[in-house]
């Protein structure tokens, strides 16, 4: 705790004065550039990874960077997404998994959360990713299997995200961009899902790839 208190002292006495005009502006409004959905893991710092300033990211974190499908009783993530899109007008959503994810280890080995019924219930939202890996990645085990699950879980959560009405409507209108990332703690690299090729590629900041296909046209419906 002493480290955190000393950190606050440094922030309050040295960092805050340098950014006082920004904080004075943020005291009355916010216009985030993106919703950043990631794991609660202490090693993942969205602001550090993206070098974002205060006000840039609307962040939601939980075990396994999970997004329950719309209407699920776990409504906290849904409420965050809905508010950011409808009230703040955010146009970009990043779903970011990471290497060595303890939540994904528990998905592969449920005995790790024996006696943690709330955790086990929460991780059920990664079941489709687990099933995909078990049935479509033969021969993988250990770290390779975990890595496959980490990547597939990002895609599964993106699929859940698209069930949210505020997301679905704006995707059709081309007013929302989705990004699927996996951050490597050891190297600092990010794999980004490219919807056009259907693969994860190394993130190139000069040529970012999106995890959703280009906007589709509304169907013509006879009345």
Secondary structure, 3 states (H helix, E strand, C coil): CHHHHHHHHHHHHHHHHHCHHHHHHHCCCCCCCEEEEEECCCCCCHHHHHCCCCCCEEEEEECCCCCCCCCCCCCHHHHHHHHHHHCCCCCEEEEEEECCCHHHHHHHCHHHHCCCHHHHHHHHHHHHHHHHHHHHCCCCCHHHHHHHHHHHHHHHHHHHHCCCHHHHHHHHCCCCEEEEEEECCCCCCEEEEECCCCEEEECCCCCCCCCCCCCCCCCCCCC
